[in-house]
Amino acid sequence: MTPRLADGELEEIRERNDLVALVSEYTRLKKTGKNYSGLCPFHKEKTPSFVVDSGKQLYHCFGCGEGGDVFSFVMKIESLEFPEAIQRLADRVGYKPKYQQVRAGEGRGAANKEKIYRINQLAKDFYRKSLKETAFGQECLQYLLKRGYTEETIDFFEIGSCTEKWAGFAEYALDKGISLSDLLASGLAIRSEKSSRGFYDQFRHRIIFPITDVMDRVVAFGGRVIDDSLPKYVNSPETPVYQKGKVVYGLSKAKGDMVKQDQALIVEGYTDVMAFHQCGIYNVVASLGTALTIDQIRLIARFTNNIVLVFDSDTAGEKATERGIDLLKEYNGNIALFNQHNINLSAVVLPSGMDPADYMLSHGKEEFSKLLEQARPLIDFTIDSIISRFDLTSAQGKLAAIDRILEFLSTLSSRIVQEEYIKVVAEKLSVEEERLMRELIERNRRARGRISQGRVEQKKQFFPYDRLEREALRLIIHDVGEARKILLNLEEDVFQSGPNKDIFRLLKDGLKGSEEADVSQLLSAIEREELRRLFSSLLFEEREYENEKTCQEVFYMLKELDLKRQISILPRKMEKLSQQGDQEEADRLFEEILRLEGQRRALQEERINQDHLMEGQ
């Protein structure tokens, strides 16, 4: 049996955490009428657009669209999952939630995470003690000291070591009551037939770097050898608490300074972060050896919209090109995120022959600060990096550079940006601007033509439905009783917009058997950010309606639009079938059109009769 939050406990935690008080811990609120308003804690703004309804205990930002209740606020502001947000809010008010036992398998995910957090903490303490008290630990310590790190820095980042024993930590954990299955699930031990016990330590004979999340919980580890053996680095595998590409090293220590400096520096490795901190630059994190991902950008953007990639010169050209293209592809797939946070990506290269750690420890804060002033926008930086990789004195090299640059520019979604950089490239390479632009337009046409046209057609097709569907959802949310019941009798297939259909389904299921319930409590059940924002905006859009009459009008309009949609697609199908010689199927579709037209006329008559009834009341 596994523990699960007891019935009513979610509401108990919600009621104990006043939303106004909670939000006030992150931004200053001012009472405006029945609500409170302030600057949004999720995006940078000068004019307050963030509103908290103290009565409904809901918030919504009319700038970026974020909205929800106490749970969604904590989930968003602290990057927590729902079970973690529950615990965070319970801890905030000193409340111990009551749990009930459920069948094995239910609630297993949260329980497994808590186990791994505990095992990781146990491992961190073990590795720290090993660094200070074992012979190999002293070797690791001396290695770090010789590289220029101070004991204060080593302690601040809680660096440890794992002994050369095959299963030193694993045996220690088993003695502490940790099961072998949980130990293997944490990634700290690995099965092996070569070992007498059938397993061995993942990080044996290495310096250990604990990796923490934004709440400073240990989620993973990195291990580095101090000799020439391979592999040089070993990292934790993915676990329920750690997904590669969703965590950056050092964020819990850097986030405050990111806000103060309004800038985040991105380096590659653990020791780079340590070196920057030791030299007095604290707004730095590491991408853990990978190109910066959209999830990492989203995480960093909570604290600053200015992101600077720091490259060492030896690999800057290749890395800048590949990472620049990767990041700009991420941009094109997540334009709303970049626009919402006004994210600025730039890059800087360190002098030749030095990685970031060596540079910082030998040159210090002042020299790096001067270098940082030379940081350039990522697009400019990437173009120059591409050019530097080709021999422009030869026709072949120049053509290859042009081809690569055009390939890169074609990944940019903005035509204006493309045109501006074509001018830059034309000047740099002494090539006619018109020639480059013609080639780029042709690439754009091949790559995006069909997709762009499809999007335009889709937008035109669904806009009238979308507006009316939102009106229906608004009425269901804000009207109680008969008016709400009218619209809940709709079939979900009349909703053409996917998000609108999902919200309608949520409302219909959530209000089943209790049409007068408060729908705002359904917000906690929404996991998808897109739907949560939509639902939140609808909760805040109250209007004065002639309730039942308005609901009847929207009900009939939606049903009629759905019938029109079904009818409109059949003639084209009929024509195609006739051309193919399938007259029998074409005749069947004609009968279907007549049937649907009959339904539409009957619906119009029903609507007229209903209007007369309403006027007579």
C-alpha positions in Angstrom: 0.0 0.0 0.0 1.2 3.5 -0.9 0.2 6.8 0.8 -2.0 9.3 -1.0 -3.3 12.7 0.1 -6.5 12.2 2.0 -9.9 13.5 0.8 -10.3 17.2 1.5 -6.6 17.8 2.2 -6.1 19.7 -1.0 -8.8 22.2 -0.1 -7.4 22.4 3.4 -4.0 23.4 2.1 -5.6 25.8 -0.4 -7.6 27.6 2.3 -4.6 27.9 4.6 -2.5 29.7 1.9 -4.0 33.1 1.1 -3.0 33.9 -2.5 -2.6 37.6 -1.9 -0.1 36.9 0.9 1.7 34.2 -1.2 2.1 36.4 -4.3 3.2 39.4 -2.1 6.3 37.3 -1.3 7.4 37.7 -4.9 5.9 41.1 -6.1 4.4 44.1 -4.5 0.6 44.2 -4.7 -1.7 47.2 -4.4 -5.5 47.0 -3.7 -7.5 48.3 -6.7 -11.2 47.9 -6.1 -12.1 44.4 -5.1 -8.8 43.0 -6.6 -5.1 43.5 -6.1 -2.7 44.4 -8.9 1.1 44.6 -9.4 4.0 43.9 -11.7 4.0 40.4 -13.0 6.5 38.1 -11.3 6.7 35.9 -14.5 7.7 38.5 -17.1 9.4 41.9 -17.1 7.0 44.9 -17.4 6.7 48.6 -16.4 3.0 48.9 -16.1 1.2 46.5 -13.7 -0.9 43.9 -15.6 -0.9 41.2 -12.9 -4.3 40.9 -11.0 -5.2 38.8 -8.0 -8.8 38.2 -7.2 -8.8 37.8 -3.4 -12.4 36.5 -3.3 -11.9 33.7 -5.9 -8.2 33.2 -4.8 -7.1 33.3 -8.5 -4.5 35.3 -10.4 -4.1 36.3 -14.0 -1.6 38.4 -16.0 -3.1 40.3 -18.9 0.4 40.8 -20.2 1.8 37.3 -20.6 -1.3 35.2 -20.0 -0.1 33.3 -16.9 -2.9 32.5 -14.5 -4.2 30.1 -11.9 -4.5 29.4 -8.2 -2.1 29.0 -5.3 -0.9 25.6 -6.6 -0.2 26.8 -10.1 1.5 29.9 -8.9 4.0 27.9 -6.8 4.5 25.4 -9.6 5.3 28.2 -12.0 7.4 30.5 -9.8 9.5 27.7 -8.3 9.5 25.2 -11.2 7.8 22.5 -9.2 5.5 19.6 -10.1 2.1 19.4 -8.6 2.9 17.0 -5.7 5.9 19.1 -4.8 3.8 22.3 -4.9 1.4 20.7 -2.4 4.2 19.9 0.0 5.8 23.3 -0.5 2.5 25.1 0.4 1.9 22.7 3.4 5.4 23.5 4.7 4.8 27.2 4.2 2.0 27.3 6.7 3.4 24.5 9.0 0.6 22.1 8.1 1.1 18.3 8.0 -1.2 16.8 5.4 -3.1 13.7 6.2 -2.6 10.7 3.9 -4.6 7.6 3.1 -3.4 4.2 1.9 -4.0 3.2 -1.7 -3.4 0.2 -3.8 0.2 -0.5 -4.9 1.0 1.4 -8.1 -1.2 4.4 -7.3 0.9 7.5 -6.3 4.1 5.6 -7.0 5.7 8.4 -9.0 5.8 10.9 -6.1 6.9 8.3 -3.6 9.7 7.2 -5.9 10.9 10.8 -6.3 11.0 11.3 -2.6 13.1 8.1 -2.2 15.5 9.3 -4.8 15.9 12.8 -3.2 16.7 11.1 0.1 19.2 8.7 -1.5 20.9 11.6 -3.3 21.2 13.5 -0.1 22.6 10.5 1.6 25.1 10.1 -1.3 26.1 13.8 -1.2 26.9 13.5 2.6 28.8 10.3 2.0 30.9 11.8 -0.8 31.6 15.0 1.2 32.9 12.9 4.2 35.0 10.7 1.8 36.7 13.8 0.4 37.8 14.9 3.9 38.5 11.6 5.6 39.9 9.1 3.0 43.3 8.9 1.3 41.7 9.1 -2.2 39.6 12.0 -1.0 42.8 13.9 0.0 44.2 13.2 -3.5 41.1 14.7 -5.0 41.3 17.7 -2.7 44.9 18.3 -3.6 44.1 18.0 -7.3 41.5 20.8 -7.0 43.7 23.0 -4.8 46.5 22.7 -7.4 44.2 23.8 -10.1 43.6 27.0 -8.1 40.3 26.3 -6.3 40.2 27.3 -2.6 38.8 25.2 0.1 36.0 27.8 0.6 34.9 27.3 -3.0 35.1 23.5 -2.7 33.0 23.6 0.4 30.5 26.1 -1.1 29.8 23.7 -4.0 29.8 20.7 -1.7 32.3 18.8 -3.8 33.0 15.3 -2.7 34.8 12.1 -3.8 33.8 8.5 -4.3 36.3 5.9 -3.1 38.1 3.5 -5.3 36.2 0.6 -3.8 33.9 -1.2 -6.2 30.8 -0.6 -4.1 31.8 1.7 -1.3 28.7 3.9 -1.4 26.3 1.1 -2.5 27.3 -1.0 0.5 27.0 2.0 2.8 23.5 2.8 1.5 22.4 -0.8 1.9 23.6 -0.8 5.5 21.4 2.3 6.0 18.3 0.5 4.9 18.1 1.5 1.2 16.9 -1.2 -1.0 19.0 -2.4 -3.9 16.1 -1.6 -6.4 15.8 2.0 -5.1 19.6 2.3 -5.3 19.7 1.1 -8.9 16.7 3.4 -9.7 18.7 6.4 -8.4 21.5 5.7 -10.9 24.1 5.6 -8.1 24.7 1.9 -8.5 25.0 -0.2 -11.6 24.4 -3.9 -12.1 27.4 -6.0 -13.1 28.1 -9.7 -13.3 31.8 -9.0 -12.8 31.2 -7.7 -9.3 31.0 -10.3 -6.5 27.9 -8.6 -5.2 26.3 -8.1 -8.6 26.6 -4.3 -8.6 29.1 -1.5 -8.3 29.2 2.3 -7.7 28.4 4.5 -10.7 30.9 7.1 -9.6 33.7 5.1 -8.1 37.2 6.6 -8.0 36.1 10.1 -9.0 35.7 13.7 -7.8 31.9 14.2 -7.3 29.9 17.3 -8.2 26.4 17.4 -6.8 23.8 18.8 -9.3 20.9 20.6 -7.6 17.5 21.9 -8.9 16.2 25.4 -8.4 15.1 24.5 -4.8 18.6 23.3 -4.0 17.6 19.6 -3.9 20.2 17.1 -5.1 18.8 15.6 -8.3 22.0 14.1 -9.9 25.8 13.9 -9.8 28.7 14.4 -12.1 32.0 12.5 -11.6 35.5 13.4 -12.9 38.7 11.3 -12.9 41.9 12.9 -11.6 44.2 10.8 -13.9 44.2 10.1 -17.6 41.7 7.1 -17.5 38.6 7.1 -19.5 35.8 8.1 -19.6 36.9 11.4 -18.1 33.4 12.4 -17.0 30.5 10.3 -15.9 27.0 11.8 -15.3 23.9 10.4 -13.6 21.5 8.7 -15.9 18.0 10.1 -16.3 15.8 9.3 -13.2 12.3 10.4 -12.0 14.0 13.6 -10.6 16.5 14.3 -13.3 16.1 14.8 -17.0 19.1 15.9 -19.0 18.4 19.2 -20.8 16.0 20.4 -18.1 18.6 21.3 -15.4 21.5 23.7 -15.4 24.4 23.3 -12.9 24.6 26.0 -10.2 21.2 27.6 -10.7 20.2 27.5 -7.0 23.3 29.5 -6.2 23.2 31.9 -9.2 19.5 32.8 -9.5 19.6 35.7 -7.0 22.5 37.3 -8.9 20.9 36.7 -12.2 18.0 38.9 -11.1 20.4 41.6 -9.7 22.7 41.6 -12.8 19.8 41.0 -15.2 22.0 38.6 -17.0 22.9 34.9 -17.1 26.3 33.6 -18.2 26.3 30.1 -19.6 29.5 28.0 -19.5 30.0 24.3 -20.2 31.2 22.5 -17.0 31.2 22.3 -13.3 34.7 23.7 -12.7 33.9 26.7 -15.0 31.1 27.7 -12.7 33.3 27.2 -9.6 36.0 29.4 -11.1 33.6 32.3 -11.9 32.2 32.2 -8.4 35.6 32.2 -6.8 36.5 35.3 -8.8 33.3 37.1 -7.7 31.0 36.5 -10.7 28.0 34.7 -9.4 25.4 34.9 -12.2 26.8 31.9 -14.0 25.5 28.3 -14.7 26.6 25.4 -16.8 24.6 23.6 -19.5 26.3 20.4 -18.5 28.2 19.8 -21.8 25.1 20.1 -24.0 23.8 22.8 -26.3 21.4 25.0 -24.3 17.9 23.6 -24.6 14.5 25.3 -24.7 13.7 23.9 -21.2 16.9 25.3 -19.8 16.2 28.7 -21.4 12.7 28.6 -19.9 14.2 27.9 -16.5 16.8 30.8 -16.8 14.2 33.2 -18.2 12.4 33.2 -14.9 15.3 35.2 -13.5 16.6 37.2 -16.6 16.0 37.6 -20.3 19.6 38.3 -21.1 21.6 35.1 -21.8 25.3 35.1 -22.8 27.1 32.0 -24.0 30.8 31.9 -23.0 33.0 29.9 -25.5 36.7 29.0 -25.3 38.5 30.1 -28.5 39.8 26.6 -29.5 36.3 25.3 -30.2 34.4 28.5 -30.5 33.9 28.4 -34.3 32.4 24.9 -34.5 30.4 25.2 -31.2 29.1 28.7 -31.9 27.9 27.6 -35.3 26.2 24.4 -34.2 24.8 25.8 -30.9 23.7 29.0 -32.6 21.7 27.0 -35.2 20.3 24.7 -32.5 19.2 27.7 -30.4 17.6 29.5 -33.3 15.8 26.3 -34.3 14.5 26.2 -30.7 13.5 29.9 -31.1 11.5 29.2 -34.3 9.6 26.4 -32.5 9.0 28.5 -29.4 8.5 32.1 -30.7 5.9 32.8 -28.0 8.3 32.0 -25.2 11.1 34.2 -26.6 8.7 37.1 -27.3 7.0 36.8 -23.9 10.4 37.0 -22.1 12.0 39.3 -24.7 15.0 36.9 -24.6 18.3 38.2 -25.9 20.9 35.6 -26.8 24.6 36.7 -27.2 28.0 35.1 -27.1 31.6 35.9 -26.1 34.9 34.1 -26.9 37.7 33.8 -24.4 41.4 34.3 -25.5 43.2 31.5 -27.3 44.4 28.4 -25.4 42.3 28.7 -22.3 39.1 27.2 -21.1 36.7 29.4 -19.0 38.0 28.0 -15.6 41.7 28.5 -16.4 41.0 32.0 -17.8 39.0 33.1 -14.8 41.6 31.8 -12.2 44.5 33.5 -14.0 42.8 36.7 -15.2 40.0 37.4 -12.7 36.8 39.4 -12.7 38.1 42.7 -14.0 39.6 41.3 -17.2 36.5 39.1 -17.9 34.2 42.1 -17.3 36.1 44.0 -20.1 35.7 40.9 -22.4 32.0 40.7 -21.6 31.5 44.2 -23.0 32.5 42.7 -26.4 29.6 40.1 -26.3 27.7 40.1 -29.6 24.2 39.0 -30.6 24.2 35.3 -31.3 23.2 35.7 -35.0 26.2 38.1 -35.7 28.4 35.8 -33.7 27.3 32.7 -35.6 27.7 34.3 -39.0 31.3 35.3 -38.2 32.0 31.8 -36.8 30.8 30.3 -40.1 32.9 32.7 -42.2 36.0 32.0 -40.1 35.8 28.3 -41.0 36.3 28.8 -44.8 39.0 30.0 -47.1 37.5 33.1 -48.7 40.5 33.6 -51.0 39.3 30.7 -53.1 36.1 30.6 -55.1 35.2 27.2 -53.7 35.7 28.4 -50.1 33.6 31.5 -50.7 30.7 29.6 -52.3 30.8 27.0 -49.4 30.6 29.9 -46.9 27.7 31.5 -48.7 25.9 28.2 -48.8 26.3 27.6 -45.1 25.3 31.1 -44.2 22.2 31.0 -46.3 21.3 27.6 -44.8 21.7 29.2 -41.3 19.7 32.4 -42.2 16.8 30.2 -43.6 16.3 28.9 -40.1 15.3 32.4 -38.9 11.5 33.0 -38.9 11.6 36.8 -39.4 11.8 38.0 -43.0 13.0 41.4 -41.7 15.8 39.9 -39.7 16.8 37.8 -42.8 16.9 40.9 -45.0 19.0 42.9 -42.5 21.6 40.1 -42.2 21.7 39.6 -46.0 23.0 43.2 -46.1 25.6 42.4 -43.5 26.8 39.2 -45.3 26.9 40.9 -48.7 29.3 43.5 -47.3 31.4 41.0 -45.5 31.8 38.7 -48.5 31.7 41.3 -51.2 28.8 39.7 -52.9 25.7 41.3 -54.6 22.9 41.7 -52.0 20.2 41.0 -54.6 21.9 37.7 -55.6 22.0 36.5 -52.0 18.4 37.6 -51.4 17.1 35.7 -54.4 18.8 32.5 -53.3 17.5 32.9 -49.7 13.9 33.6 -51.0 14.1 30.4 -53.0 15.3 28.4 -50.0 12.5 29.9 -47.9 9.9 29.0 -50.5 11.0 25.4 -50.7 11.3 25.0 -46.9 8.3 26.9 -45.7 5.9 27.6 -48.5 3.5 24.8 -47.9 3.6 25.0 -44.1 3.0 28.8 -44.0 0.1 28.5 -46.4 -1.4 25.7 -44.3 -1.2 27.8 -41.2 -2.9 30.8 -42.9 -5.7 28.7 -44.2 -6.2 27.1 -40.8 -6.3 30.4 -39.1 -8.9 31.8 -41.6 -11.0 28.6 -41.3 -11.2 28.5 -37.5 -11.3 32.1 -36.4 -15.1 32.5 -36.4 -15.5 29.3 -34.5 -12.9 30.1 -32.0 -14.5 33.4 -30.9 -17.9 31.9 -30.5 -16.5 28.8 -28.7 -14.7 31.1 -26.2 -18.0 32.9 -25.6 -19.7 29.5 -24.8 -16.9 28.6 -22.4 -17.1 32.0 -20.7 -20.9 31.5 -20.2 -20.5 28.0 -18.7 -17.8 29.3 -16.3 -19.6 32.4 -15.1 -23.3 31.4 -15.2 -24.8 29.0 -12.7 -28.0 27.0 -12.9 -30.3 26.7 -16.0 -28.1 28.9 -18.2 -25.1 26.7 -17.7 -27.1 23.5 -18.2 -28.2 24.7 -21.7 -24.6 24.9 -22.9 -23.5 21.7 -21.2 -25.9 19.9 -23.4 -23.7 20.6 -26.4 -21.7 17.8 -27.9 -18.0 18.3 -27.7 -17.6 17.7 -31.5 -19.2 21.2 -32.2 -15.9 22.7 -30.8 -13.4 23.0 -33.7 -10.5 24.4 -31.7 -8.6 21.7 -29.9 -7.9 23.8 -26.7 -11.5 25.0 -26.5 -12.7 21.4 -26.9 -10.3 20.3 -24.1 -11.7 23.0 -21.8 -15.3 22.1 -22.6 -14.6 18.5 -21.8 -13.0 19.4 -18.5 -16.0 21.6 -17.6 -18.5 18.9 -18.6 -16.7 16.2 -16.7 -16.0 18.4 -13.7 -19.6 19.7 -13.4 -21.3 16.3 -13.9 -24.0 16.0 -11.3 -23.2 19.3 -9.7 -24.0 22.1 -12.2 -23.8 24.8 -9.5 -20.2 24.0 -8.5 -17.4 26.5 -8.4 -15.5 25.8 -11.6 -12.4 27.7 -10.5 -11.3 24.6 -8.4 -11.0 22.7 -11.7 -7.9 24.8 -12.5 -5.7 22.6 -10.3 -6.4 19.6 -12.5 -5.0 21.3 -15.6 -1.4 20.2 -16.4 -0.9 21.7 -19.8 0.3 25.3 -19.6 -1.6 26.4 -22.7 -4.9 25.2 -21.3 -4.2 26.6 -17.8 -3.6 30.1 -19.4 -6.8 29.8 -21.4 -8.9 28.7 -18.5 -7.4 31.5 -16.3 -8.2 34.2 -18.8 -11.8 32.9 -19.1 -12.2 33.0 -15.3 -11.2 36.7 -15.3 -13.5 37.7 -18.2 -16.8 38.3 -16.5 -19.5 40.2 -18.5 -23.0 41.4 -18.0 -25.3 39.0 -19.8 -29.0 38.4 -20.2 -28.0 35.0 -19.0 -30.4 32.3 -20.3 -31.2 34.2 -23.5 -27.5 34.7 -24.3 -26.8 31.0 -23.6 -29.7 29.9 -25.9 -28.3 32.1 -28.7 -24.8 30.8 -28.4 -26.1 27.2 -28.2 -28.0 27.5 -31.5 -25.2 29.5 -33.2 -22.6 26.8 -32.4 -24.9 24.0 -33.5 -25.7 25.8 -36.8 -22.1 26.6 -37.5 -21.2 22.9 -36.9 -23.9 21.8 -39.4 -22.7 24.4 -42.0 -19.2 23.1 -41.6 -20.3 19.5 -42.1 -22.3 20.5 -45.2 -19.5 22.7 -46.7 -17.0 19.8 -47.1 -19.4 17.4 -48.8 -19.8 18.9 -52.3 -16.1 18.7 -53.0 -16.1 15.1 -52.0 -19.1 14.4 -54.2 -17.4 16.0 -57.2 -14.2 13.9 -56.7 -16.2 10.7 -56.4 -18.2 11.6 -59.6 -14.9 12.1 -61.4 -13.7 8.8 -60.2 -16.9 7.1 -61.5 -18.2 6.2 -58.0 -21.7 7.6 -58.6 -23.3 5.5 -55.9 -21.1 6.9 -53.1 -21.6 10.4 -54.6 -25.4 10.0 -54.5 -25.1 8.8 -50.9 -23.2 12.0 -50.0 -26.0 14.1 -51.7 -28.5 12.4 -49.5 -26.3 13.3 -46.5 -26.3 16.9 -47.6 -30.1 16.9 -47.8 -30.3 15.3 -44.3 -28.0 17.9 -42.8 -29.8 20.8 -44.5 -33.0 19.4 -43.0 -31.4 19.4 -39.6 -30.3 23.0 -40.1 -33.8 24.2 -41.1 -35.3 22.4 -38.1 -32.7 24.0 -35.8 -33.5 27.5 -37.2 -37.3 26.9 -36.6 -36.5 25.7 -33.1 -34.4 28.8 -32.4 -37.3 31.1 -33.6 -39.8 29.3 -31.4 -37.4 29.5 -28.5 -37.0 33.2 -29.0 -40.8 33.7 -28.9 -41.0 31.7 -25.7 -38.3 33.8 -24.1 -40.0 37.1 -25.1 -43.3 35.9 -23.7 -41.8 35.2 -20.2 
